[in-house]
Amino acid sequence: MRRISGETGRHRTGIPYMNQEMNTILSEVERETNDYSLMQNIYFGPTALTHIKRLIEMGGSIITDTTLVANDIDTSLLGHNGAKVLCFIDDPQVVQLAEQRRVTRAEVAVDYGLAVPGPKLMVVGSALFKTGAVLLMGKSIMKAKFASNERIVMVVIMIASGLLSAFLSNTAVVATFIPLIGAMVASSNGALKNKNLMMPLGLATAIGGALTLVGSTAQPMSQSILEQYGLPTFGMFDFVPIVLPMFIALIVYFATIGYKLMDKCFDFEDNIEHVDANALGEVKLTWRTWLSVGVLVFCVAGFVAGWGQTSTIALIGASVVMLTGCISFKDAVKGAIDWNTIFVMAFAQTIAAAMNDSGAGQLIAETTVGLVGNNLFVQTAACVIVITVLTNIMSNTATAAMMTPIYIAISAQMGVQPYTLVMAVTVAANLTAATPIGGTAITMTLPAGYRFKDFLRVGTPINIIWVLLAIVLTPLVYQFVPVG
C-alpha cells in the first residue's frame, strides 16, 4: 500500500498468474525489509490485488492491529471513495475496555475492527504458515475425492483445524482456512455452503486449542499462577484425557444433530466469497517447508517422550526455524509472539499474589464453600458452570487469570491439592460455543453471516455437553488429593 518505486527487481517464475505488478510489490517489500527470501516464500493468490483494489473502490476499511503497519500505508493512494486505514490498538476506549476485561488490547481492537460496517480487509498473521505447510494441508482437502460431500468436508476441516490449533495460533489457523473454504464453496456448484462450514471451523479451533498446554492462552495463564504459588504444574498433554472426548463430541455433534440444526436455523442467504480455487492450490514447497514440519514433529515427540522441559524443547525448535530462515527473528518477535498476552500473564501473577497476601482469596473461598458446601463433586460442577458462563461473555485468558487464584484458595479451604480444581478452571475457560464473542477464532467466522441467536441455538447444546463432560471427567481423571 505504499507508493512503489518502479524498480522491478527479480521476477518470480513458475507461477503463471504472477504479473509485473506483483513482482514489483515483492521487490519493494524485499528492499524495505532487507529480507531477500521473500521472492521464494511469499505468494499472491491471483485475485488478491483485485480484491484489495475493489475494497478501496467501494470505500472499505483496511484494519490493522499495529500502528507500525497503519503508519506505513500511504493513504494518498486510497483515492476519493472514502477508503480508510484504521487501527484501534491505541484507542482510549479499547485501552479502557481491555483493562476492564483483563484482556489484551489486540483482542478488543479485533472486536472493534469486526464491528466496522462495510467491506474490510484485516491484516492478520510463524514458520508453518510462512513456509506454506498449513496451506498444503488445505490444498490436499480441496483436491480430495470427498470435496463435494459437505458433511465429510466439514468433519475433515474440523479435525485438521482442531489438531493444528493444539500447537499453532488459533486465529492464524482460522485465517488460513477461511479462504480455502471460500474457494471450495465457490467451485462446488452449490454442493457446499459457507455458513455450514465456518461455524464448525471456529468451534473446532477453539476446543482444539485446549488439547495442549500451548494451544490457548488460558493454559499458560493458569500455569504461570500455579508456578507463582510453588504448586505442581500442568504437563504438556495433561488436558488431552479431558478435552479430547470434548473434541470428538463436537465432531459427532456437527456430523449429526448439529448439521440438521444448521440447516434449520441458518435461514439467511449464504455469504460466498469468490476465490479462485486453482490459484489457492498453487503451493511451492521448499526445504524450509519440510524443515518447519520436521521441527514441529520434533517438538511434539520431545514433549511426549519427556526429553526435557517444555520451555527448553520449544526454545530449541524456535531457534532452529529462525536460524534456518523459516521465519525471521524480526517476524518471530513482532508477529509470532503475542507480547500483550505475556504482559497480561505477568500482571495476573501480581493480582494472584495480591489476593493471597491481602486475604481476599481466602475470604472469597470461605464464602464460596459456605454457599456450595464441602462436596468436592458439587464444587467442581459449580466451578465449571460459572466459568463456562463467564468465558462465553469475556476472554478465556481473563477468566483463567481471575478465577485460578480463587480456586487455589478454595482448594486450600477444602483441604485438597488445587491441581484438580485449577484443571477444571482452565478447561472450562475454553468452553465457549454459545456466543461468538468468547474467543477471537470464533469471532472471525462472523463474516459468514451468523447472528448472535445462531450461536445460541446451534452452539448451546454442545456447550452443555462440554460442561457435563468436564464435570464428570475432571475429578475422574485427576482425583482430588488431600493436603499433607
N, C-alpha and C positions, 0 to 999 in steps of 0.2 A: 504494500500500500504506500510505499514511498516512491518518490519520483525516480525512475530508472535512468541511470547514467547513459545508457545506449551501448555500453560495452556488451558484446555478445558472449565473450569467454568461450569455454569449451562447450561442446554440444553433447547431449545425451543421445546415445544410439540404441537401437534395438526395441524402442517403443514407438510404434507408428504414429501415435497421436501427439507426441511431443513436438511442439512447434517453436518458432523463433521467439515468441513472446515468453513461453515457459522457460526456455533456456536462458533468456536474458534475465528473468527474475531470479533464477537459481544462481546465475553468475554474480548478480548484485548481492544476494544474501551471503554467498561464499566470501565475497570481498569484505562485507561488513563484519562478518563473524570470524574471519580467518579460519573457517572450518572448510577445508578443501576436499572433504569426503562427501559433501552434500550431493554432488552430481551422481554419486553411486548409491546414496542411501535415501534420497527424498524423491517421492513420486507423486505426480499430479494425476487425479482422475481426469479424463478428457473433458468433463463438463465442469470442473472445479472453477475455473476462471469465469466461465459463462454464468454460473450460479451467483458468484460474487458480484459480477457486473450487473446482473439482473436485480440483485438485492439493492445495490446502490441506486439504480434507476427507479426502483419502487420506493425510495426514501426510507429504506430499512435501517436497522441499527447494527453496528459492529460492537460487540460486547467483549471485554477482556477483564481478567481478574488481576492484572498487574498494571500499574501506572507506567512502567517502563515500556510496555508494548503500546499502550494508548498514546503516550507522548511521541512514539516513533512513527505514528501513522500521519501521513501528510493529508490533513483534512481539506486542503485546497483542491485535491483531486477527486473529491466526492461529488462535485457538481452542485447543481442548484435544486435538487429534488428532495431536499430535507434529510438526506442520509447523515448519520451522525455516529461518532465514536463515544462509547460510554464505558466508564469504569467506576464501579460503586465501592471499591475497596476502602477509600478514604472518606466516604460519605458519613457525616456525623450520625445520621440515623442508623446506618449499618454498624458503625462502631458501637453505638449505644445498645442496639439490639443484640449484637454479638456478646457484649458484656452481660446483658440481662439473661441471655440463654446459656451463657458459658460455652459458647461455640466459637469457631474461628470466623474472622471477618470474611474469609473467602467463601464459606458456606452461605452466609447471609447475602453476600454480594451475588452469588449464583442465583439465589431465590429472587433477588431483585431483578436480575437480568431476565429470568424466565417470565417475569410479570410484565416486562415491557411489551406494549402492544405492537402489532405489525410484524413483518418479516425481520429475522435477526440472524446474525452469524456470531456464534460463540467460539472464541479462541480457547480451545481446551488442549490439554496434553495428557528412560525408561526404555532399557535396551531391547526388550522383546517387541515393543511397539515400533521402535525406530528402525529395527532391522527387518521388519515385515513378518516375523514369526507368527504373531497373532492373526495378521491378515491372511496368512497362508492357511490357517485353520478355517477361517471364514470362507476362503475360496474353495476349500475341499467340500464344505457343506453345500455351497451353491452348485457345484458340479455333480453332486451325488444323485443317484437314480431316484431317491425318495424326495427330491427337491420340490415336487409338485403336490406332495401329500402334506397338508398344513399341520395336522396333528403330529406327524412324525418329525417334521421340520421344527416345530415348537419344542418338542421334547429334546431333540439333539442340541438346539440352541441353548436351552436351559442347562443341560448337562455341561456343555462346553464353557459357557459363560460363568456358571457357578463354580466349576473346578478352577478356572483361571482366576476368579476373584479370591480364591483361597490364598493365593500368593501374590497377586498383582492388584493394582489400584482398581477399585470397583467402578469409579467414574470413567477411567480410561478404557476398561473393558466394554462398558455400555457405549461410549463414544465410538469405539471401533465397530461394534456390531450394528449400530443404528443404520449407517449407510449400506452395510451388507444386507440387512433385512429389506431396506428400501429397494435395492437392486433386485432381490429375489421376488419381491411383491410386484414390481414394475414389469418383470419379464415372465410372470406366471400366468398371464391371461385370465386373471380373476381367481385362480386356484388358491392363492394366498392373500390374507388380509393383514395389513399393517397393524390394525387395532387388536388382532388376535395373537400377535407375536411380541409386541413391545412390552405389555404389562408382565407377561411371564418372564421376559428378559430381565426387567428391572428387579422383580422379586427374587429371581434365581441368583442374581449377583449379590443382592442384599444378604440373603441367608448363606450363600456360598462363602461370603467374606467372613462368616463366623466359624468356619471349619477349622481355622488355624489361629495361632497366636498373632500372626502378622496380617491376617486378611482384612481386618477392620480396625478402626481406631479405638473402639470400646475395649478390646482385649489388652492392648498395651497400656491403656489408661488405668484399668484395674490392676494390671501387673505392676505398674510404677508405684501405686499406692501400697500394694502388698509389700514391695521391696522397702518402701519408706518405713513401714511398721516392723520390718525384720521378720516377716511371716513367710511360710512356704509359698512359692510362686507357681504359676502355670507352666506346663511343658508345651512344646510346640503343637502337639496334636491331642492335648487333653480334652479339647472341645469336640473331637470327632465322634465319640460314642453317644453324645447327646444331640449334636447338630446334624450329623449325617442322617439319622432317621427323619429329622425335620425336612431336610433337603429332598429325601426320597418321597416323603409325604407330599411335598409341594409338587413334585413332578407327577405323581399319581393323581393328585387332585386336579391339576390342569389338564391332564390327559383324559379325565373322566367328567366329574361333576363340574369342575371349573370351566371346561371347554364349552359345555352346554350353557352355563351361566353367562359366559361372554357373548354367545350368540343371542341370548335372551336380553341381556342388559345393554349391550353396545348397539343402541338403535340409531347412532349417528353415522353420517357419511364417512367412509374410510378415507383417511388423510394419506394419500400416496405421494411419496417423494420420488420423482422421476430421476433415477440414477442409471447410468449405463452399466449393465451387468458385466459385459465383456471387458470394460475398462477396469472395473474393480478386480477382475480376475487376473490382471497383469501384475504379478509379483516377482520381482527379480531377487532371487536368493543369492546371498553371498556367504563367504565363510563366516562372517560375523553373525549371520542369521543362525547358523547351526551352533556357533560358539555360545550365543546367548541362551539357546535352548539347553545346551550341554551344561552351562553354569547353573541354570535353574534345576536341572536334574541332580547335579552335584549337591546343591544346597538342600534339596528335599531329602536326598539319600543321607546326607550328613545329619540332618535333623532327626531322621528316623533311627539311624544307627548310633546316634549319640557320639559323633566324632569329636565334639567339643561343645562349648556354649553356643546357644543360638546366635548371639551377637557376633561371636568370632567367625562362625561359618558364613553369616550374612556379609560380614566385612570382607572376607576373602572373596566371595562372589562379586561384591560390588567393585572391589579393586581390580579383578580380572576384566570385567566388562568395560571399565574406564581405561585401563592401561592398554587394552587392545582396540580401543576406538569404537566399541559397540555403542557407547554413549559417552559424550564428552564430559569432563569434570564440571564445566560450566552448566551444562544441561542437568547434570545429576544434582548439583547444589541448588540451582534455581528452579528446576521444573519437577524433578523426580521426588524431591524431599519436601513434604509439607511442613515448613518451619512453624506455621501457625499452630498446628496440632502439637508439635514438640513443646512450644511455649505454653500451650494450654495444659499439657501434661505436667509441666514444671509448676504452674500455678496451682494445679489440682493437688499436688503434693503439699503445697503450702496450706491450702484450705484444709486438707486432711489433718495436718499437724495442728492447725489452729483449733479444729473441732475436738481433737484429742486433748490438747493442753487446756482448753477453756472449759471442758466438761460438757460442751454442747452435744457431742456424740453420745455421751453416757446418758444425758437427760432424754434425748430422743429414743435411745434404746430402751430405757426403763418405761417410757410412755407406750412404746410400741408393744413391748412384751406384756404390759398391763392390759392393753386393748385386745391383742390377738391371743395371748396365752402362751404357755410353755411347750405346747405341742410342736415339735420340730417340723412335721409334715405340714401342718396348718401354717406355720410361719413361712415355710418355703412357698406354699401356694399364694399367700398374701404378697410375698416379695415379688414373685413372677408376675402376678396380675397387676400390681401397682406399677411396676417398672415398664411392663408392656404398654400400659395406657400412656405413661409419660413419654416413652420413646416414639410413640406414634404422633406426638404433637411437639416434640423437641428433639434436638440432636442426640444420637446414641452416645456420643462422646461426653456430652454434658450430663446425660443421665447416669452414666457409669461414674463420672467424676463426683457427682453429688451423692449417689447412693452407696458407693463402695465403703466409705468411712463409716456410714451409719450402720451397715450390716456387719462390719467388723466389730462395732460396739455391741450390736445385738447378739452376736455370737458369743462375745465375752460374757454378756449378761446371762445367757442361757447355758454357759459352761461348756461350750464346744469350740473346736478349732474353726476358724472362719472360712476355710477353703471352700466348703460346700455351698454356703450361702453367697459367698462372693462369686462362685461359679454361676449360681442362679442369677445373680445380678447381671453379670456380664453377658450371659446367653440371652436373657430377657431384653437387654438393651439393644439387641439386634433383631427382635421380633416385630418388625414393622411391615404391615401389609394392608392395614385398614385405611390408611391415608397416604396421599402422595407427598407428604411433607416430612416424613420421618427420616428419610435418607436421600442424599443427593442423587444417587444412582437411580432411585425410583422417580424422583422429580424430573430427571432428564427424559423420561418417557412420555411426559405430558403432551409434547407436540403431536402425538398420535391422535389427540382429540379427546382424551379422557376428561371426565368431570369428577368432582370430589365424590359424588354419590356412586360412581362406577367402582371406585376403590372400596367404598363401604360395602357395596353389595357383593362384589367378587372377592375382595381381599379379606373381609371379616371372617368367613368360615375357616380359611386356612390359618388365620391369626389365632382363632380359638383352638384349632388342632395343635398348633405350635405350643400354645400355653399349656395345654393338657400334657403334651409330651415332655415339656420342660419340668412341670411339677412332678411327674412320675419318674422320669429318667435321672434327674439331677441327684436326688438322695439315694436312688437305687445304684447308680454307677459310682458315685463318690459319697459313701456313707459318712454320717456325722461321727467325728472322733472326739471323745471327751477330752477336756483340757487336763493335763497332768498325767 
